[in-house]
Every structure is written in C-alpha cells, then in structure tokens.
Amino acid sequence: MKIRARLPRLVAGGATLALALSLSACGSGTGGGSSDDGKIHVLVYGDASNKVEKQIVATFNKTSDVKAVLDTIPGADYQQKLQTIINTPQAPDVFFNWGGGSIQPFVKADLLMPLDDFIKDDPALKSNFLPSVFNSAVVDGKAYGIPMRGTQPVLLFNNGKVLDDAGVQPPKTWDELLSTVKTLKGKGVTPIALGGGDQWPTLMWFEYVYDRVAGPELFEKALGGDKSAWESPESKKALSMLKELVDAGAFGTNFDSVKYTNGASPALVAKGKAAFELMGSWYYAQQQQDAKDFAAKGLGYTTFPAVSGGKGDQADVVGNTNNFYSVLKKTKHPEAVEKFLKLMYSDEFVKAQMAIGNLPTTTNTEKFLDTSASPAYSHFQYDLVKKAPSFQLSWDQAYPPSAITPIHQAVQQFFNGQIDADGFIKAMQALPTE
Amino acid sequence: MTTETTSAPPAAGSRTPARRRSEGSYTAHVGRPGFAWAVPATLFFLIFAIAPLVMVAVLSFMSWNGLGSPRFVGMDNWSRVLDDPVMIKSIWLTLLVTVLGVAIQTPLSILLGVWAAGQQRNRAVLSVIYFIPLLLSSTAVSVLWRALLDPNFGIPAQATWLFGDGNLFGKQASAIGVLAFVSTWQFTPFHTLIYQGAARAIPQVLYQAAEIDGAGRYRQFFHITLPQLRNSVVTSMILMIVGGLTTFETVLILTQGGPGTDTTISAYYMYQKAFKSFDFGAGAAIALVLVVAATIISLIVVRVSGYDKMRSSMEGL
C-alpha cells in the first residue's frame, strides 16, 4: 500500500521537474549567441548545387583570415530545421533561403541583419544583380538577402510533336489557349499535364492568371494586408477564367491523382500523352534526366499567354526569383561576411553556376550565357527575367510559412470544384499575412 | 533481500533453516517487490512519456512559432482548435480510417492466420511471401503504391473498366479507400502472424473430439477456432486501433491530406499545424485531443472486451 501512496507524489514531482525543464529550455533560446570558434558558418540546402557553394567557400578561405565553414541540411526539411536552430547557439552566421515570406518571421523576430550598410560600403552588392530578383528579399524596405543560386521562372513547356500532329502553335493569348485546348481534346490528348497531387503546380496557374488579369499590384496589396483585394472584380475575373479552363477539360479529369514529384506529369508530356505543362525552369533539367531524347528534340518552351484587356504586362514572370544568403544579426564577423557575399557576383561564381545548369541573376551573367550547357535556353530565360517588369515570387513563398498549407488546399479545392469563387476568396482572406 | 537467499542454491527437498527463515520474511510482502525494481521503468516512462506529455500540455496554452520565447495565450489555441471545422472533420476521418482498418484486417488476418497454421502443401512458402509487406517501411510501401496507382502509368490505366479515369486521389471516398487498402496490405501479415501462433496453440484434441461428434470444417471453425482465438482477437484489435489512430506516413506520402482536407486525419493535421505552419501551440492542442481520444477509446476497448481480466481460453482442458 505504501507504494501506492507514494506514486502520485512521484508523478507530481516528475511533472513539476519536466515543467521546469521545459520552461528553462524555452528561456535559454532567447539569450543564445553564435558560438564563436573564429569562423563563419554558412548553412545551405543540401543538394547537387552544393558543389558550387563548396568551391566558393574554398576560394574565400584562400584569402580570408576568418575562415568560412559550409554546413548543409539535406532534403526537404530545410525550413523546419532552420527554424528550430536559428535562435539557438547552433545558429549559422549566413544561411540559404527563398527570400520573401521565408525570411519574414526571422525579420519580425529581429534576428536578421539589414544589408544596407554592406551596400553602402559596396554598391555593387545591389547594382550587380537584376533588380526584379534582388527585390524579392527586401522586407519592409530593407535588403536582407543576396542572390546566391539560379533563377527559376515558371514557363509554359510543350511537346512540339504533339502540337504539330494537332496542327496547333503554342498559344500567345488566352483565347488561343482555350481554342488549342479544344483542338487537342478532340485529338484525344490531355491538353495540359498537371501534377495536382502536389498542389503547388496548381498554384502556378493562379499566379500567372492573376498577374495577367490584375497586374502584380493585386497580390502585393493582398500580401500587404489589404484583404479586400481578393474580392475585387479583377480577382473574380481571374477565378472565372481559371474555372473556364478547368471546365473545358484542359487538365483532364484525374489531375489530382497525378504528381509532378514522382515523375508522372513530366512523363505525360514526354510520352506525348499531354501537350503542355506549366512548370519552373528546372523542368528542362528534369526532362533531360528522365527523357533525354525528348528533351533534345521535342521539348519546347514559351512564356505564359497574354490576356487581352488585362492589366498585367505580358512580359511579367512568376516563380522562384532566386535563392538568397541572409545574415544573422548576431554574427561576430560582419566584415568577413561582407567579403564572402561579394563573391556572389564574381565571374568565378557565375561560371561555376552555369556549369551545373543554374542561371545566376548577376549583371555579368550575360557574358557567360554561351558557355552554358544549353545556350538557347539560357538566353531565353535570362532575357525573360532581365526584361520582366515584375517577377512575382511564388505565392506560397511570398506569404509566411503558416499560410502555405491553406493556400495549397484552396487552389486544389477550387480546381476540383469543392469550393467556388466565393469559397476561394474567403480562404485567401483568412490567410495570415504576418 | 538478503545475500543468503540469492546465494543459496535452490535445492528442493533439502531446505536449510536459514532458507526457510528468509522465505518467511519474503511472504511478509508477497506480490509487492521492492520499490527499487520499479525505478528503471518508472524513470523511462517519466522521461519519455510523462515529461513530453506535460510539456505538450503546457505548450498548448502558449503561442510559439519556434522562434523567440513562447507566450502564454490562455485558452486561445484551444478555442481555435475546438472551433476548427477541419479539426472536427479530422477526428471523424481518424475514426473512420481506424474502423475501416479493423473491419477489413480482422477477418482477413484470422482466415489467413488459421490457414497458415495448418499443414498444407506450399503453406510455408506462401506464408513467407505474404509476410514480405511487413518487412518494408511504411514510407517505401506508400511510395510504391502511389506509383502503382498513377492514373496514366499505373494499374488504373490498364483497368479502366474498374477505375474509370483513375482519379483515385481526387475524390474523398476513393482516397480513403486507398489509405485503407494500403494499410491493409501492409499490416495484415503482422496480424496473420498473431493468429497463426494462436491457432497453432489450440489443442488438437478439441478438433478430434468435434470430428467424432460429426462437426464439419465450418462448425469446427466457428465453434472451436474462433472462440479459442478470442484473446488474440482482442490483442490484435487493440494494436490495430492504436495503429489506426496514429496513421501518419501513409497520409503524408499518399494523399498529403487531400483532396483539400478530405483525408486530413488528426495526426497529419497536427503535423501540418506544428511543423508546416509553425503554429506549435495549436499543434500541441491537437496532440492532446488525440491523446485524450486514444485513452478513452482504449479504456472502452479494455472494458468491453474484458482484456483487463483476460482468462485462459483453455479452462477445463
């Protein structure tokens, strides 16, 4: 019986202990500073592009007294892991991100260093990059990121042979797109491949149609907190156009069961079962890997069609502008960090990025376009991005991370008819903007 | 416990007085071994179960995005979570997935298990093949089925008379059907194993007696095998219920909670809130709801099935 009496007290004691531990663990996060081992730590997303990052770090270390160390976090969990370590003593000095909403929570938590002082020292840190790209890492009027990989605009890819067989051209306007869809459907091919199971490929359609109809301002307004933008006539027009496209059977009926990430939707295009796919510029490399012959002979690409009467410039692009390096406020070696960031517009950096198929967004990139693996494609992309009046960052990266899931759910539900235009507008108005 | 007892060889029949004396002191607290014996397990349980649970409970009253210090917000997370239609839906979906799992897997695995307990030809080889899905990780199984069920390149494309346009993941009913099917495919072998062992343990004399009394195979199955498997059914059902309530990887990889929120079960919703939206407070509240629901369900199962006073099914043999 004695043990019985003792047990609740023990549990209570243990609970108190755990509580105290958890509270103190929470508390220690705020006071943490970068552990100073006399080096700067550079944290990047671990993938094939690390080759260049390693090379640049090695170059930096040749001349710098303060050495740089490259740390990588592999795979898709980058943002989760970053968010758990960024406010601890294990935090890096410099880290990879997507600009926009992906760094907004850190700016709000006052963890990041505005780069304005660096830019005052060396204006090239701003002027040597394409403005539409550089600006997507500007938060509240201050620059927080330096572009550090390649740009990834979203393009409309096509299978040239399928188009020839059906006797159609890549559409230049929305009306042409609708009639092309009709023709292709009559020939028994799915007009447009869509990896709806991944949800974010669906979102790309919204990004472009909203831009073409309403211009980039509507989304900027909404992102800035003016939720009435979503119920504007332009917003409703964009939604009705998307609905018309879906109802016309442009994507077939089973797009929600198709994924991009397991290679199913690119295979539809490569095998001629579908004519078009709207996807980021990495699609080219993906097809080269999955379907080499098709990538060499049949793969075509164009910009998104224009919408007559729309407010958006038809040269606008959407997508991932680039990846960025941001700097933590508590870094002990700001001078070394500044020196490191200057390498991001060096010739060596640009050449190394081109060699692995990335398209950097520095002004000197143009000189090296002919050295890339597929010069025509590189020229097309570079001109597109350089001339674009607006380069809209993907919505799911412009919004803070807490909005990603609701955005993805809303676009999927709108495409499969679970919600109508009003439902979509409501869902977007409910998004957290900070 | 004295050294005398531990060092004395257990020589039955030649008990020394010393041995008898220590035995006397042992019976004084029979059934209640020293508290020290419980320390390792208790500590383990405290550190890995109670402590995280308490922390989660505390976190559910806080607003925290993983950065900075958590802030107490009172009942805010709770009122949000309990008012959230997606949360309510996710609980029903979780129950549905669990019930489907039990309803499909139990009869299947009983039949397979009883069959595998026999002495037929090729039985051993086939049993090994049936067992393979269990050896694969849930992640691998999910990736595999996602590819196999692709509407353009998978099984549905070859069997349009059955699957139509193959939009299995685009509609709620078929998406849940896929989830139930994949977990059945993966976990039935495990429960088959439980029933195989249990069926082997049924004394042959029962069947011999039944045969003499003229009972056929079906009567033998329903009147001997099934009643004798009762305790195994309870065990296996509890494992299935726990597995069903904590289903996660299959949803993560097969449907990502979609279409829309139609397969967003509670465990996946918790992950979405905490680790995709960085709303750890709401995630913690959902986790606690799940803990409470699972506790209530397991209490009900234990009560109804008499698991707590499980008796031998071999009384009188």
Interface residues (C-beta under 8 A of the other chain):
Chain A: I3 R6 L10 V11 G14 A15 L17 A18 L19 L21 S22 L23 C26 G27 G29 T30 Q80 Q83 T84 I86 N87 P105 F106 A109 L111 G196 G197 D198 Q199 G252 T253 N254 F255 D256 S257 V258 K259 N262 A264 A267 L268 K273 P401 S402 A403 I404 T405 Q409 Q412 Q413 N416 Q418 I419
Chain B: R32 F35 A38 T42 L46 I50 A51 P52 V54 M55 V58 L59 W64 N65 G66 L67 G68 S69 P70 V143 R146 A147 L149 D150 P151 N152 F153 D165 G166 N167 L168 F169 G170 T255 Q256 G257 G258 P259 G260 T261 D262 Q272 F275 K276 S277 F278 D279
